[in-house]
Amino acid sequence: MLKKTFFSILFLFAAGLARLFAAYNSLGIPDSSEIRKNLVESWFEAPLDVVRLNKAEFVTNNIGQEFQIRMEEDDSFFYIFVSPKTTICIKVVSDSQSYVEQKVYHPGDGAGSFVLIRDKKNEKPLSARYYFLKDSDVYVQFTPYGKSALADLVIFGNYASRGAPTGLPFDFFYSSSFDDVMKVTQSKLPWNYVLTSKNEYHAVRQMCAVIEEALPQIKYADDAMYDGEGHLVHVATGKTFAFDEIGGTSVGQSIFLSSAGFLKWICDGLVEPIAGGLLKRDPLLKETVNIKDNGHQGVLSQHYNLYFGLNWIRNLASAVISVYANKDYMFNQSGVDVTINPFASSINDKGVATSVTFIENTGYRIQVIKSLLYVLAATEPDTFYLGAIRETDTSVSPEVRVFNQNVAFFPYFMDDGTFACTVFMNGKKLSLDDFMRLYKSDFVYLTKVKANEQFFPNYEKK
């Protein structure tokens, strides 16, 4: 009798531990799986007219985390949310006094939220979506396909995986925890694209801080760079800048840099502490693209330096790699080009469009750059990227596509797991969203450089 009682207690204890584990998963996000088990008949499979009668409910899981269950609808779909409580602090200013007030809400796309999307015409389920990160534009969803469900992993509007078979019925996901989701899809979805460590980005963040501190000194000057001896020279010719070419300003007071010169200044800050000197100009101008002389590009290249910006970032990144390794690498030996194709397709205003991600000697469409940098930050932490923007000059006929502008991207994850990317261009700091708006019709080519905490960009002005 005593033995039976002991095993009964042990069984109940184990069951309780299992429920607690289900409520607190490996990512530490709120889990509603136990709650959702009781919502199938009344919310997930009930007719629309019945669901409309349901009032919003507030239910707690086994470890006391509160969730709100509610329905929202638009012209075509209705949505059933199971969303965790979130508390934010808001600064309130009233009658010259300020105080902090706590606000409670239940965001439908917060980490730990689950949403079932159903069609209003036939009331059938269309997808079940799990939000598991601070960035709500990153999520996993399941769609019914016959007797089973297909899995999608979406990163800022681009599918890292689309239609991966799970072999499980769609309703399995009505009550599955996020840990369950990860286990059944671990070999189906590229989780390494989205699950990151927050402690691997110190060098990138430190480089950003150092560059930002120097920005007030930097003045944009067309075609300006500092050569291997620290002289202010023209990128195109290597000739020293005349005093009146920089507005009669004393060189010692400011750092004059062009778009290309700014990226060299950043790379010099990595190279000088190791090599004891700055990068030389001539090797950075080497051609990296083979063009047929009698082809369209070959004819145009007689009048335009079509690939200047692309050559520049390939040679710059290769030069830094060479210094790091203490061995000379040509660009085609260095492995600095970013050529990955992590996305199957994109979401746009018209639905889903198949997208070719990387194009040789052209790069990536600007629309994919945020998703791409997210994946790169997750898979190659503490790396920054030199970019060459391919713009189209429509003022001439036929149109000319040319790499003139350069840019630097510093992607990382903040302490709370949120993705961030600092963009530096022409001696200024930009947000990634602003950059994408400015160049929305263009392409960008990327080369990669490993960040380093030993970063000291400066020049003894000569």
Buried (B, 14 or more C-beta within 10 A) or exposed (E): EEEEEEEEEEEEEEEEEEBEBBBBBEBEBBBBBBBBEEBEEBBBBBEBEEBEEBEEBEBEBBBEBBBBBBBEBEEEBBBBBBBBBBEEEEEEEEEEEEEEEEEEEBBBBBBBBBBBBBEEEEBEBBBBBBBBBBBBBBBBBBBBEEEBBBBBBBBBBBBBBBEBEBEBEBBBBBBBBBBBBBEBBEEBBBBEBBBBEEEBBEBBBBBBEBBEEBEEEBBBBEBBBBBBEBBBBBBBEBEEBEEEBBEEBEBEEBBBBBBBBBBBBBBBBBBBEEBEEBBEBEBBBEBBBEBEEEEEBEEBBEEBBBBBBBBBBBBBBBBBBBBBEEEEBEBEEBBBBBEBEBBBBBBEEEEEEEBEBBEEBBBBBBBBBBBBBBBBBBBBBBBBBBBBBBBEEEEEEEEBBBBBBBBBBBBBBEEEBEBBBBBBBBBEBBEBEEBBEBBEEBBBBBBBBBBBEEBEBBBEBE
